[in-house]
Amino acid sequence: MRAEAAAGVASLAITRQPDGAGAVSVNGRLPFRLQPKLAAFLAVLAVPAGRAEDGLVEWHSKAELAAALNKNTGGTTAPHGVAKLVYGLREAFRDAGENWLLIQTNRERGVRVALRA
């Protein structure tokens, strides 16, 4: 699990469902369902904003993530609420048998999904 998280995954497919939920497939594996808000958050998180020094997608600050999520959903998520979404996303990955370590956090850099750029 840690090796896959360090190397990053090659693909992350998010298919939105009519009810707003998402079907997520990591590296072509069987998809699992995410509730609407977590699916929207993962979609924002997976947008490549650049390339980090380790070859994975760039880190996003909590403020950037909250602003992008609010723009996409019309919600009012505050930057401090991003931590709760990260926890929920990791829990959903873990419950589905996926590698929850792909959702990475760093106190100085922010949050990212371990996806090769």
Biopython code that builds the backbone (N, CA, C, O; Angstrom):
import numpy as np
from Bio.PDB.StructureBuilder import StructureBuilder

atoms = [
    (1, "MET", "N", (0.814, -1.195, 0.000)),
    (1, "MET", "CA", (0.000, 0.000, 0.000)),
    (1, "MET", "C", (0.855, 1.254, 0.000)),
    (1, "MET", "O", (0.601, 2.191, -0.757)),
    (2, "ARG", "N", (1.872, 1.265, 0.857)),
    (2, "ARG", "CA", (2.730, 2.444, 0.918)),
    (2, "ARG", "C", (3.525, 2.638, -0.372)),
    (2, "ARG", "O", (3.753, 3.768, -0.804)),
    (3, "ALA", "N", (3.949, 1.520, -0.990)),
    (3, "ALA", "CA", (4.707, 1.617, -2.244)),
    (3, "ALA", "C", (3.831, 2.195, -3.352)),
    (3, "ALA", "O", (4.291, 3.025, -4.136)),
    (4, "GLU", "N", (2.574, 1.763, -3.423)),
    (4, "GLU", "CA", (1.668, 2.301, -4.439)),
    (4, "GLU", "C", (1.408, 3.786, -4.191)),
    (4, "GLU", "O", (1.343, 4.570, -5.138)),
    (5, "ALA", "N", (1.261, 4.171, -2.941)),
    (5, "ALA", "CA", (1.016, 5.577, -2.607)),
    (5, "ALA", "C", (2.227, 6.436, -2.932)),
    (5, "ALA", "O", (2.076, 7.574, -3.378)),
    (6, "ALA", "N", (3.429, 5.906, -2.714)),
    (6, "ALA", "CA", (4.640, 6.674, -3.016)),
    (6, "ALA", "C", (4.843, 6.823, -4.523)),
    (6, "ALA", "O", (5.267, 7.881, -4.987)),
    (7, "ALA", "N", (4.546, 5.781, -5.284)),
    (7, "ALA", "CA", (4.716, 5.821, -6.733)),
    (7, "ALA", "C", (3.561, 6.530, -7.428)),
    (7, "ALA", "O", (3.732, 7.085, -8.513)),
    (8, "GLY", "N", (2.393, 6.515, -6.809)),
    (8, "GLY", "CA", (1.210, 7.106, -7.414)),
    (8, "GLY", "C", (0.527, 6.132, -8.339)),
    (8, "GLY", "O", (1.131, 5.156, -8.784)),
    (9, "VAL", "N", (-0.724, 6.391, -8.626)),
    (9, "VAL", "CA", (-1.480, 5.541, -9.536)),
    (9, "VAL", "C", (-1.521, 6.191, -10.908)),
    (9, "VAL", "O", (-1.413, 7.411, -11.032)),
    (10, "ALA", "N", (-1.678, 5.373, -11.931)),
    (10, "ALA", "CA", (-1.679, 5.878, -13.300)),
    (10, "ALA", "C", (-3.025, 6.473, -13.697)),
    (10, "ALA", "O", (-3.078, 7.424, -14.477)),
    (11, "SER", "N", (-4.117, 5.915, -13.159)),
    (11, "SER", "CA", (-5.425, 6.423, -13.563)),
    (11, "SER", "C", (-6.406, 6.446, -12.391)),
    (11, "SER", "O", (-6.365, 5.614, -11.484)),
    (12, "LEU", "N", (-7.273, 7.424, -12.460)),
    (12, "LEU", "CA", (-8.339, 7.580, -11.480)),
    (12, "LEU", "C", (-9.564, 8.044, -12.258)),
    (12, "LEU", "O", (-9.609, 9.183, -12.724)),
    (13, "ALA", "N", (-10.551, 7.174, -12.398)),
    (13, "ALA", "CA", (-11.760, 7.499, -13.159)),
    (13, "ALA", "C", (-12.918, 7.738, -12.210)),
    (13, "ALA", "O", (-13.218, 6.910, -11.350)),
    (14, "ILE", "N", (-13.570, 8.894, -12.381)),
    (14, "ILE", "CA", (-14.728, 9.242, -11.563)),
    (14, "ILE", "C", (-15.910, 9.430, -12.502)),
    (14, "ILE", "O", (-15.923, 10.362, -13.307)),
    (15, "THR", "N", (-16.895, 8.560, -12.405)),
    (15, "THR", "CA", (-18.091, 8.641, -13.229)),
    (15, "THR", "C", (-19.226, 9.128, -12.355)),
    (15, "THR", "O", (-19.614, 8.468, -11.390)),
    (16, "ARG", "N", (-19.759, 10.299, -12.703)),
    (16, "ARG", "CA", (-20.849, 10.863, -11.907)),
    (16, "ARG", "C", (-22.164, 10.176, -12.253)),
    (16, "ARG", "O", (-22.442, 9.906, -13.422)),
    (17, "GLN", "N", (-22.953, 9.901, -11.256)),
    (17, "GLN", "CA", (-24.242, 9.246, -11.387)),
    (17, "GLN", "C", (-25.341, 10.311, -11.385)),
    (17, "GLN", "O", (-25.095, 11.437, -10.955)),
    (18, "PRO", "N", (-26.539, 9.983, -11.854)),
    (18, "PRO", "CA", (-27.618, 10.985, -11.885)),
    (18, "PRO", "C", (-27.957, 11.581, -10.517)),
    (18, "PRO", "O", (-28.394, 12.729, -10.434)),
    (19, "ASP", "N", (-27.757, 10.808, -9.445)),
    (19, "ASP", "CA", (-28.073, 11.324, -8.110)),
    (19, "ASP", "C", (-26.939, 12.146, -7.500)),
    (19, "ASP", "O", (-27.038, 12.575, -6.351)),
    (20, "GLY", "N", (-25.858, 12.369, -8.262)),
    (20, "GLY", "CA", (-24.738, 13.156, -7.765)),
    (20, "GLY", "C", (-23.619, 12.326, -7.192)),
    (20, "GLY", "O", (-22.508, 12.824, -7.016)),
    (21, "ALA", "N", (-23.889, 11.065, -6.894)),
    (21, "ALA", "CA", (-22.843, 10.181, -6.365)),
    (21, "ALA", "C", (-21.827, 9.894, -7.469)),
    (21, "ALA", "O", (-22.026, 10.264, -8.626)),
    (22, "GLY", "N", (-20.764, 9.245, -7.098)),
    (22, "GLY", "CA", (-19.736, 8.927, -8.068)),
    (22, "GLY", "C", (-19.305, 7.478, -7.982)),
    (22, "GLY", "O", (-19.285, 6.882, -6.905)),
    (23, "ALA", "N", (-18.961, 6.920, -9.131)),
    (23, "ALA", "CA", (-18.365, 5.587, -9.187)),
    (23, "ALA", "C", (-16.892, 5.804, -9.493)),
    (23, "ALA", "O", (-16.548, 6.359, -10.536)),
    (24, "VAL", "N", (-16.017, 5.368, -8.586)),
    (24, "VAL", "CA", (-14.584, 5.632, -8.689)),
    (24, "VAL", "C", (-13.843, 4.339, -8.982)),
    (24, "VAL", "O", (-14.049, 3.321, -8.321)),
    (25, "SER", "N", (-12.981, 4.396, -9.979)),
    (25, "SER", "CA", (-12.139, 3.260, -10.328)),
    (25, "SER", "C", (-10.685, 3.713, -10.278)),
    (25, "SER", "O", (-10.312, 4.703, -10.907)),
    (26, "VAL", "N", (-9.872, 2.984, -9.529)),
    (26, "VAL", "CA", (-8.458, 3.308, -9.380)),
    (26, "VAL", "C", (-7.652, 2.287, -10.172)),
    (26, "VAL", "O", (-7.750, 1.086, -9.921)),
    (27, "ASN", "N", (-6.860, 2.759, -11.121)),
    (27, "ASN", "CA", (-6.022, 1.891, -11.964)),
    (27, "ASN", "C", (-6.824, 0.794, -12.656)),
    (27, "ASN", "O", (-6.318, -0.315, -12.826)),
    (28, "GLY", "N", (-8.047, 1.073, -13.054)),
    (28, "GLY", "CA", (-8.864, 0.117, -13.773)),
    (28, "GLY", "C", (-9.495, -0.975, -12.924)),
    (28, "GLY", "O", (-10.114, -1.894, -13.460)),
    (29, "ARG", "N", (-9.350, -0.889, -11.622)),
    (29, "ARG", "CA", (-9.960, -1.889, -10.746)),
    (29, "ARG", "C", (-11.474, -1.665, -10.666)),
    (29, "ARG", "O", (-11.994, -0.669, -11.169)),
    (30, "LEU", "N", (-12.159, -2.600, -10.031)),
    (30, "LEU", "CA", (-13.612, -2.488, -9.897)),
    (30, "LEU", "C", (-13.994, -1.158, -9.238)),
    (30, "LEU", "O", (-13.375, -0.754, -8.254)),
    (31, "PRO", "N", (-15.008, -0.477, -9.777)),
    (31, "PRO", "CA", (-15.402, 0.808, -9.195)),
    (31, "PRO", "C", (-16.137, 0.639, -7.872)),
    (31, "PRO", "O", (-16.753, -0.393, -7.604)),
    (32, "PHE", "N", (-16.054, 1.664, -7.068)),
    (32, "PHE", "CA", (-16.813, 1.723, -5.825)),
    (32, "PHE", "C", (-17.555, 3.049, -5.773)),
    (32, "PHE", "O", (-17.190, 4.004, -6.458)),
    (33, "ARG", "N", (-18.592, 3.097, -4.960)),
    (33, "ARG", "CA", (-19.488, 4.264, -4.912)),
    (33, "ARG", "C", (-19.043, 5.256, -3.835)),
    (33, "ARG", "O", (-18.659, 4.879, -2.728)),
    (34, "LEU", "N", (-19.110, 6.534, -4.203)),
    (34, "LEU", "CA", (-18.861, 7.625, -3.260)),
    (34, "LEU", "C", (-20.103, 8.494, -3.172)),
    (34, "LEU", "O", (-20.769, 8.737, -4.178)),
    (35, "GLN", "N", (-20.414, 8.958, -1.981)),
    (35, "GLN", "CA", (-21.539, 9.871, -1.818)),
    (35, "GLN", "C", (-21.257, 11.169, -2.583)),
    (35, "GLN", "O", (-20.094, 11.466, -2.859)),
    (36, "PRO", "N", (-22.282, 11.947, -2.933)),
    (36, "PRO", "CA", (-22.117, 13.107, -3.808)),
    (36, "PRO", "C", (-21.039, 14.113, -3.387)),
    (36, "PRO", "O", (-20.228, 14.525, -4.217)),
    (37, "LYS", "N", (-21.020, 14.509, -2.120)),
    (37, "LYS", "CA", (-20.058, 15.527, -1.706)),
    (37, "LYS", "C", (-18.622, 14.994, -1.791)),
    (37, "LYS", "O", (-17.715, 15.727, -2.185)),
    (38, "LEU", "N", (-18.412, 13.733, -1.427)),
    (38, "LEU", "CA", (-17.070, 13.154, -1.514)),
    (38, "LEU", "C", (-16.648, 12.960, -2.965)),
    (38, "LEU", "O", (-15.470, 13.115, -3.286)),
    (39, "ALA", "N", (-17.584, 12.624, -3.845)),
    (39, "ALA", "CA", (-17.271, 12.483, -5.264)),
    (39, "ALA", "C", (-16.856, 13.832, -5.850)),
    (39, "ALA", "O", (-15.901, 13.909, -6.624)),
    (40, "ALA", "N", (-17.567, 14.885, -5.483)),
    (40, "ALA", "CA", (-17.213, 16.228, -5.956)),
    (40, "ALA", "C", (-15.854, 16.642, -5.405)),
    (40, "ALA", "O", (-15.049, 17.240, -6.119)),
    (41, "PHE", "N", (-15.596, 16.326, -4.142)),
    (41, "PHE", "CA", (-14.305, 16.672, -3.532)),
    (41, "PHE", "C", (-13.162, 15.928, -4.215)),
    (41, "PHE", "O", (-12.119, 16.520, -4.491)),
    (42, "LEU", "N", (-13.346, 14.639, -4.490)),
    (42, "LEU", "CA", (-12.303, 13.868, -5.165)),
    (42, "LEU", "C", (-12.057, 14.397, -6.576)),
    (42, "LEU", "O", (-10.914, 14.437, -7.032)),
    (43, "ALA", "N", (-13.115, 14.800, -7.266)),
    (43, "ALA", "CA", (-12.961, 15.368, -8.607)),
    (43, "ALA", "C", (-12.133, 16.652, -8.566)),
    (43, "ALA", "O", (-11.291, 16.870, -9.437)),
    (44, "VAL", "N", (-12.362, 17.491, -7.577)),
    (44, "VAL", "CA", (-11.578, 18.725, -7.420)),
    (44, "VAL", "C", (-10.139, 18.393, -7.054)),
    (44, "VAL", "O", (-9.204, 19.012, -7.562)),
    (45, "LEU", "N", (-9.967, 17.431, -6.187)),
    (45, "LEU", "CA", (-8.636, 17.031, -5.722)),
    (45, "LEU", "C", (-7.804, 16.418, -6.838)),
    (45, "LEU", "O", (-6.584, 16.583, -6.857)),
    (46, "ALA", "N", (-8.438, 15.717, -7.764)),
    (46, "ALA", "CA", (-7.723, 15.002, -8.824)),
    (46, "ALA", "C", (-7.355, 15.880, -10.013)),
    (46, "ALA", "O", (-6.625, 15.437, -10.900)),
    (47, "VAL", "N", (-7.845, 17.115, -10.047)),
    (47, "VAL", "CA", (-7.496, 18.009, -11.154)),
    (47, "VAL", "C", (-6.019, 18.353, -11.050)),
    (47, "VAL", "O", (-5.578, 18.895, -10.036)),
    (48, "PRO", "N", (-5.243, 18.041, -12.100)),
    (48, "PRO", "CA", (-3.811, 18.337, -12.038)),
    (48, "PRO", "C", (-3.545, 19.839, -12.141)),
    (48, "PRO", "O", (-3.765, 20.441, -13.192)),
    (49, "ALA", "N", (-3.080, 20.432, -11.070)),
    (49, "ALA", "CA", (-2.766, 21.856, -11.037)),
    (49, "ALA", "C", (-1.297, 22.091, -11.369)),
    (49, "ALA", "O", (-0.832, 23.230, -11.371)),
    (50, "GLY", "N", (-0.595, 21.055, -11.638)),
    (50, "GLY", "CA", (0.834, 21.129, -11.911)),
    (50, "GLY", "C", (1.471, 19.810, -11.539)),
    (50, "GLY", "O", (0.795, 18.813, -11.283)),
    (51, "ARG", "N", (2.773, 19.833, -11.517)),
    (51, "ARG", "CA", (3.510, 18.609, -11.212)),
    (51, "ARG", "C", (4.451, 18.888, -10.053)),
    (51, "ARG", "O", (5.232, 19.840, -10.089)),
    (52, "ALA", "N", (4.372, 18.052, -9.026)),
    (52, "ALA", "CA", (5.254, 18.188, -7.861)),
    (52, "ALA", "C", (6.622, 17.595, -8.202)),
    (52, "ALA", "O", (6.787, 16.948, -9.236)),
    (53, "GLU", "N", (7.580, 17.817, -7.339)),
    (53, "GLU", "CA", (8.948, 17.345, -7.563)),
    (53, "GLU", "C", (9.066, 15.829, -7.627)),
    (53, "GLU", "O", (10.039, 15.310, -8.175)),
    (54, "ASP", "N", (8.096, 15.113, -7.078)),
    (54, "ASP", "CA", (8.152, 13.647, -7.097)),
    (54, "ASP", "C", (7.377, 13.033, -8.263)),
    (54, "ASP", "O", (7.223, 11.813, -8.320)),
    (55, "GLY", "N", (6.886, 13.858, -9.193)),
    (55, "GLY", "CA", (6.197, 13.362, -10.377)),
    (55, "GLY", "C", (4.704, 13.166, -10.216)),
    (55, "GLY", "O", (4.026, 12.790, -11.172)),
    (56, "LEU", "N", (4.179, 13.411, -9.033)),
    (56, "LEU", "CA", (2.739, 13.295, -8.790)),
    (56, "LEU", "C", (2.084, 14.658, -8.968)),
    (56, "LEU", "O", (2.770, 15.671, -9.105)),
    (57, "VAL", "N", (0.753, 14.679, -8.965)),
    (57, "VAL", "CA", (0.060, 15.961, -9.105)),
    (57, "VAL", "C", (0.419, 16.883, -7.941)),
    (57, "VAL", "O", (0.781, 16.433, -6.854)),
    (58, "GLU", "N", (0.310, 18.158, -8.196)),
    (58, "GLU", "CA", (0.693, 19.192, -7.234)),
    (58, "GLU", "C", (-0.240, 19.190, -6.021)),
    (58, "GLU", "O", (-1.393, 18.767, -6.105)),
    (59, "TRP", "N", (0.277, 19.664, -4.914)),
    (59, "TRP", "CA", (-0.487, 19.810, -3.679)),
    (59, "TRP", "C", (-1.470, 20.962, -3.819)),
    (59, "TRP", "O", (-1.200, 21.930, -4.530)),
    (60, "HIS", "N", (-2.613, 20.862, -3.142)),
    (60, "HIS", "CA", (-3.625, 21.916, -3.103)),
    (60, "HIS", "C", (-3.777, 22.376, -1.654)),
    (60, "HIS", "O", (-3.835, 21.555, -0.739)),
    (61, "SER", "N", (-3.842, 23.693, -1.454)),
    (61, "SER", "CA", (-4.079, 24.184, -0.098)),
    (61, "SER", "C", (-5.544, 23.953, 0.263)),
    (61, "SER", "O", (-6.394, 23.778, -0.611)),
    (62, "LYS", "N", (-5.819, 23.956, 1.547)),
    (62, "LYS", "CA", (-7.193, 23.755, 2.009)),
    (62, "LYS", "C", (-8.100, 24.876, 1.516)),
    (62, "LYS", "O", (-9.263, 24.636, 1.192)),
    (63, "ALA", "N", (-7.580, 26.093, 1.457)),
    (63, "ALA", "CA", (-8.372, 27.221, 0.973)),
    (63, "ALA", "C", (-8.711, 27.057, -0.512)),
    (63, "ALA", "O", (-9.837, 27.334, -0.925)),
    (64, "GLU", "N", (-7.745, 26.611, -1.311)),
    (64, "GLU", "CA", (-7.996, 26.370, -2.739)),
    (64, "GLU", "C", (-9.062, 25.296, -2.929)),
    (64, "GLU", "O", (-9.971, 25.441, -3.746)),
    (65, "LEU", "N", (-8.934, 24.221, -2.166)),
    (65, "LEU", "CA", (-9.892, 23.125, -2.281)),
    (65, "LEU", "C", (-11.292, 23.556, -1.875)),
    (65, "LEU", "O", (-12.267, 23.214, -2.545)),
    (66, "ALA", "N", (-11.399, 24.300, -0.792)),
    (66, "ALA", "CA", (-12.713, 24.767, -0.331)),
    (66, "ALA", "C", (-13.339, 25.703, -1.371)),
    (66, "ALA", "O", (-14.531, 25.596, -1.657)),
    (67, "ALA", "N", (-12.550, 26.611, -1.931)),
    (67, "ALA", "CA", (-13.071, 27.540, -2.939)),
    (67, "ALA", "C", (-13.524, 26.796, -4.200)),
    (67, "ALA", "O", (-14.590, 27.095, -4.739)),
    (68, "ALA", "N", (-12.739, 25.845, -4.668)),
    (68, "ALA", "CA", (-13.094, 25.085, -5.869)),
    (68, "ALA", "C", (-14.331, 24.225, -5.625)),
    (68, "ALA", "O", (-15.197, 24.122, -6.494)),
    (69, "LEU", "N", (-14.417, 23.615, -4.464)),
    (69, "LEU", "CA", (-15.579, 22.788, -4.131)),
    (69, "LEU", "C", (-16.837, 23.643, -4.042)),
    (69, "LEU", "O", (-17.894, 23.241, -4.528)),
    (70, "ASN", "N", (-16.730, 24.811, -3.429)),
    (70, "ASN", "CA", (-17.876, 25.717, -3.328)),
    (70, "ASN", "C", (-18.329, 26.195, -4.706)),
    (70, "ASN", "O", (-19.525, 26.335, -4.958)),
    (71, "LYS", "N", (-17.372, 26.443, -5.589)),
    (71, "LYS", "CA", (-17.695, 26.887, -6.945)),
    (71, "LYS", "C", (-18.429, 25.789, -7.711)),
    (71, "LYS", "O", (-19.377, 26.068, -8.445)),
    (72, "ASN", "N", (-17.993, 24.548, -7.542)),
    (72, "ASN", "CA", (-18.596, 23.431, -8.273)),
    (72, "ASN", "C", (-19.941, 22.984, -7.711)),
    (72, "ASN", "O", (-20.810, 22.537, -8.460)),
    (73, "THR", "N", (-20.114, 23.103, -6.406)),
    (73, "THR", "CA", (-21.332, 22.580, -5.783)),
    (73, "THR", "C", (-22.292, 23.665, -5.307)),
    (73, "THR", "O", (-23.450, 23.377, -5.005)),
    (74, "GLY", "N", (-21.827, 24.894, -5.238)),
    (74, "GLY", "CA", (-22.663, 25.958, -4.710)),
    (74, "GLY", "C", (-22.782, 25.907, -3.200)),
    (74, "GLY", "O", (-23.650, 26.559, -2.620)),
    (75, "GLY", "N", (-21.908, 25.131, -2.555)),
    (75, "GLY", "CA", (-21.941, 24.964, -1.106)),
    (75, "GLY", "C", (-21.184, 26.045, -0.377)),
    (75, "GLY", "O", (-20.757, 27.034, -0.971)),
    (76, "THR", "N", (-21.022, 25.848, 0.914)),
    (76, "THR", "CA", (-20.314, 26.816, 1.754)),
    (76, "THR", "C", (-19.281, 26.113, 2.620)),
    (76, "THR", "O", (-19.250, 26.308, 3.835)),
    (77, "THR", "N", (-18.441, 25.301, 2.004)),
    (77, "THR", "CA", (-17.411, 24.598, 2.751)),
    (77, "THR", "C", (-16.298, 25.570, 3.118)),
    (77, "THR", "O", (-15.783, 26.279, 2.254)),
    (78, "ALA", "N", (-15.928, 25.608, 4.387)),
    (78, "ALA", "CA", (-14.834, 26.458, 4.854)),
    (78, "ALA", "C", (-13.525, 25.678, 4.764)),
    (78, "ALA", "O", (-13.538, 24.447, 4.762)),
    (79, "PRO", "N", (-12.391, 26.386, 4.690)),
    (79, "PRO", "CA", (-11.099, 25.692, 4.621)),
    (79, "PRO", "C", (-10.876, 24.691, 5.748)),
    (79, "PRO", "O", (-10.272, 23.642, 5.521)),
    (80, "HIS", "N", (-11.347, 24.986, 6.957)),
    (80, "HIS", "CA", (-11.152, 24.037, 8.058)),
    (80, "HIS", "C", (-12.044, 22.804, 7.917)),
    (80, "HIS", "O", (-11.810, 21.799, 8.588)),
    (81, "GLY", "N", (-13.060, 22.865, 7.059)),
    (81, "GLY", "CA", (-13.930, 21.718, 6.810)),
    (81, "GLY", "C", (-13.324, 20.698, 5.851)),
    (81, "GLY", "O", (-13.846, 19.592, 5.711)),
    (82, "VAL", "N", (-12.226, 21.063, 5.190)),
    (82, "VAL", "CA", (-11.569, 20.160, 4.243)),
    (82, "VAL", "C", (-11.017, 18.932, 4.966)),
    (82, "VAL", "O", (-11.021, 17.834, 4.408)),
    (83, "ALA", "N", (-10.550, 19.102, 6.186)),
    (83, "ALA", "CA", (-10.007, 17.972, 6.948)),
    (83, "ALA", "C", (-11.065, 16.889, 7.148)),
    (83, "ALA", "O", (-10.746, 15.702, 7.088)),
    (84, "LYS", "N", (-12.299, 17.274, 7.381)),
    (84, "LYS", "CA", (-13.384, 16.314, 7.559)),
    (84, "LYS", "C", (-13.661, 15.571, 6.246)),
    (84, "LYS", "O", (-13.953, 14.375, 6.255)),
    (85, "LEU", "N", (-13.569, 16.279, 5.132)),
    (85, "LEU", "CA", (-13.761, 15.645, 3.830)),
    (85, "LEU", "C", (-12.631, 14.663, 3.529)),
    (85, "LEU", "O", (-12.871, 13.587, 2.981)),
    (86, "VAL", "N", (-11.403, 15.030, 3.883)),
    (86, "VAL", "CA", (-10.260, 14.126, 3.688)),
    (86, "VAL", "C", (-10.469, 12.859, 4.501)),
    (86, "VAL", "O", (-10.236, 11.757, 4.005)),
    (87, "TYR", "N", (-10.904, 13.005, 5.733)),
    (87, "TYR", "CA", (-11.168, 11.852, 6.587)),
    (87, "TYR", "C", (-12.254, 10.962, 5.971)),
    (87, "TYR", "O", (-12.107, 9.740, 5.925)),
    (88, "GLY", "N", (-13.332, 11.572, 5.504)),
    (88, "GLY", "CA", (-14.412, 10.815, 4.892)),
    (88, "GLY", "C", (-13.986, 10.095, 3.625)),
    (88, "GLY", "O", (-14.414, 8.970, 3.366)),
    (89, "LEU", "N", (-13.137, 10.752, 2.835)),
    (89, "LEU", "CA", (-12.643, 10.146, 1.601)),
    (89, "LEU", "C", (-11.730, 8.966, 1.903)),
    (89, "LEU", "O", (-11.831, 7.918, 1.265)),
    (90, "ARG", "N", (-10.854, 9.134, 2.857)),
    (90, "ARG", "CA", (-9.985, 8.020, 3.254)),
    (90, "ARG", "C", (-10.803, 6.846, 3.778)),
    (90, "ARG", "O", (-10.517, 5.691, 3.462)),
    (91, "GLU", "N", (-11.813, 7.143, 4.574)),
    (91, "GLU", "CA", (-12.669, 6.095, 5.127)),
    (91, "GLU", "C", (-13.424, 5.357, 4.016)),
    (91, "GLU", "O", (-13.567, 4.136, 4.066)),
    (92, "ALA", "N", (-13.906, 6.102, 3.011)),
    (92, "ALA", "CA", (-14.615, 5.481, 1.891)),
    (92, "ALA", "C", (-13.672, 4.584, 1.086)),
    (92, "ALA", "O", (-14.062, 3.492, 0.674)),
    (93, "PHE", "N", (-12.450, 5.029, 0.862)),
    (93, "PHE", "CA", (-11.456, 4.209, 0.165)),
    (93, "PHE", "C", (-11.181, 2.939, 0.971)),
    (93, "PHE", "O", (-11.156, 1.843, 0.409)),
    (94, "ARG", "N", (-10.979, 3.076, 2.262)),
    (94, "ARG", "CA", (-10.688, 1.938, 3.134)),
    (94, "ARG", "C", (-11.845, 0.943, 3.140)),
    (94, "ARG", "O", (-11.621, -0.264, 3.052)),
    (95, "ASP", "N", (-13.073, 1.433, 3.240)),
    (95, "ASP", "CA", (-14.250, 0.568, 3.263)),
    (95, "ASP", "C", (-14.424, -0.199, 1.951)),
    (95, "ASP", "O", (-14.953, -1.310, 1.938)),
    (96, "ALA", "N", (-13.971, 0.409, 0.842)),
    (96, "ALA", "CA", (-14.092, -0.228, -0.466)),
    (96, "ALA", "C", (-12.930, -1.174, -0.757)),
    (96, "ALA", "O", (-12.905, -1.828, -1.800)),
    (97, "GLY", "N", (-11.976, -1.246, 0.158)),
    (97, "GLY", "CA", (-10.817, -2.112, -0.052)),
    (97, "GLY", "C", (-9.753, -1.480, -0.920)),
    (97, "GLY", "O", (-8.854, -2.169, -1.400)),
    (98, "GLU", "N", (-9.842, -0.174, -1.131)),
    (98, "GLU", "CA", (-8.841, 0.548, -1.916)),
    (98, "GLU", "C", (-7.761, 1.106, -0.995)),
    (98, "GLU", "O", (-7.907, 1.116, 0.227)),
    (99, "ASN", "N", (-6.700, 1.560, -1.595)),
    (99, "ASN", "CA", (-5.570, 2.104, -0.859)),
    (99, "ASN", "C", (-5.899, 3.514, -0.361)),
    (99, "ASN", "O", (-5.860, 4.470, -1.136)),
    (100, "TRP", "N", (-6.219, 3.643, 0.909)),
    (100, "TRP", "CA", (-6.580, 4.944, 1.477)),
    (100, "TRP", "C", (-5.373, 5.864, 1.609)),
    (100, "TRP", "O", (-5.539, 7.067, 1.811)),
    (101, "LEU", "N", (-4.164, 5.322, 1.498)),
    (101, "LEU", "CA", (-2.960, 6.152, 1.567)),
    (101, "LEU", "C", (-2.755, 6.997, 0.312)),
    (101, "LEU", "O", (-1.864, 7.846, 0.274)),
    (102, "LEU", "N", (-3.573, 6.771, -0.712)),
    (102, "LEU", "CA", (-3.498, 7.590, -1.924)),
    (102, "LEU", "C", (-3.960, 9.022, -1.658)),
    (102, "LEU", "O", (-3.601, 9.936, -2.401)),
    (103, "ILE", "N", (-4.741, 9.219, -0.621)),
    (103, "ILE", "CA", (-5.176, 10.561, -0.226)),
    (103, "ILE", "C", (-4.131, 11.077, 0.760)),
    (103, "ILE", "O", (-4.107, 10.673, 1.922)),
    (104, "GLN", "N", (-3.273, 11.970, 0.285)),
    (104, "GLN", "CA", (-2.119, 12.398, 1.061)),
    (104, "GLN", "C", (-2.311, 13.806, 1.618)),
    (104, "GLN", "O", (-2.885, 14.678, 0.966)),
    (105, "THR", "N", (-1.821, 14.002, 2.833)),
    (105, "THR", "CA", (-1.850, 15.322, 3.457)),
    (105, "THR", "C", (-0.457, 15.682, 3.939)),
    (105, "THR", "O", (0.347, 14.817, 4.287)),
    (106, "ASN", "N", (-0.193, 16.978, 3.951)),
    (106, "ASN", "CA", (1.065, 17.509, 4.453)),
    (106, "ASN", "C", (0.737, 18.842, 5.096)),
    (106, "ASN", "O", (0.083, 19.687, 4.485)),
    (107, "ARG", "N", (1.179, 19.030, 6.304)),
    (107, "ARG", "CA", (0.813, 20.238, 7.056)),
    (107, "ARG", "C", (1.197, 21.523, 6.318)),
    (107, "ARG", "O", (0.429, 22.486, 6.319)),
    (108, "GLU", "N", (2.363, 21.548, 5.696)),
    (108, "GLU", "CA", (2.812, 22.755, 5.011)),
    (108, "GLU", "C", (2.274, 22.864, 3.583)),
    (108, "GLU", "O", (1.939, 23.958, 3.130)),
    (109, "ARG", "N", (2.191, 21.740, 2.875)),
    (109, "ARG", "CA", (1.848, 21.757, 1.452)),
    (109, "ARG", "C", (0.359, 21.673, 1.184)),
    (109, "ARG", "O", (-0.135, 22.327, 0.266)),
    (110, "GLY", "N", (-0.368, 20.887, 1.958)),
    (110, "GLY", "CA", (-1.808, 20.767, 1.750)),
    (110, "GLY", "C", (-2.253, 19.341, 1.544)),
    (110, "GLY", "O", (-1.844, 18.443, 2.280)),
    (111, "VAL", "N", (-3.095, 19.125, 0.539)),
    (111, "VAL", "CA", (-3.724, 17.839, 0.282)),
    (111, "VAL", "C", (-3.552, 17.501, -1.189)),
    (111, "VAL", "O", (-3.538, 18.394, -2.036)),
    (112, "ARG", "N", (-3.420, 16.206, -1.500)),
    (112, "ARG", "CA", (-3.402, 15.753, -2.891)),
    (112, "ARG", "C", (-3.787, 14.291, -2.945)),
    (112, "ARG", "O", (-3.816, 13.595, -1.930)),
    (113, "VAL", "N", (-4.080, 13.841, -4.152)),
    (113, "VAL", "CA", (-4.276, 12.425, -4.398)),
    (113, "VAL", "C", (-3.025, 11.968, -5.140)),
    (113, "VAL", "O", (-2.540, 12.659, -6.035)),
    (114, "ALA", "N", (-2.507, 10.806, -4.764)),
    (114, "ALA", "CA", (-1.255, 10.296, -5.348)),
    (114, "ALA", "C", (-1.530, 9.782, -6.748)),
    (114, "ALA", "O", (-1.703, 8.582, -6.965)),
    (115, "LEU", "N", (-1.565, 10.699, -7.685)),
    (115, "LEU", "CA", (-1.859, 10.416, -9.090)),
    (115, "LEU", "C", (-0.692, 10.938, -9.921)),
    (115, "LEU", "O", (-0.297, 12.097, -9.793)),
    (116, "ARG", "N", (-0.146, 10.080, -10.769)),
    (116, "ARG", "CA", (0.971, 10.526, -11.612)),
    (116, "ARG", "C", (0.509, 11.598, -12.570)),
    (116, "ARG", "O", (-0.529, 11.467, -13.219)),
    (117, "ALA", "N", (1.277, 12.643, -12.653)),
    (117, "ALA", "CA", (0.936, 13.779, -13.522)),
    (117, "ALA", "C", (1.248, 13.463, -14.976)),
    (117, "ALA", "O", (1.026, 14.300, -15.850)),
]
sb = StructureBuilder()
sb.init_structure("model")
sb.init_model(0)
sb.init_chain("A")
sb.init_seg("    ")
for serial, (resi, resn, name, xyz) in enumerate(atoms, 1):
    if name == "N":
        sb.init_residue(resn, " ", resi, " ")
    sb.init_atom(name, np.array(xyz, "f"), 0.0, 1.0, " ", f" {name:<3s}", serial, name[0])
structure = sb.get_structure()
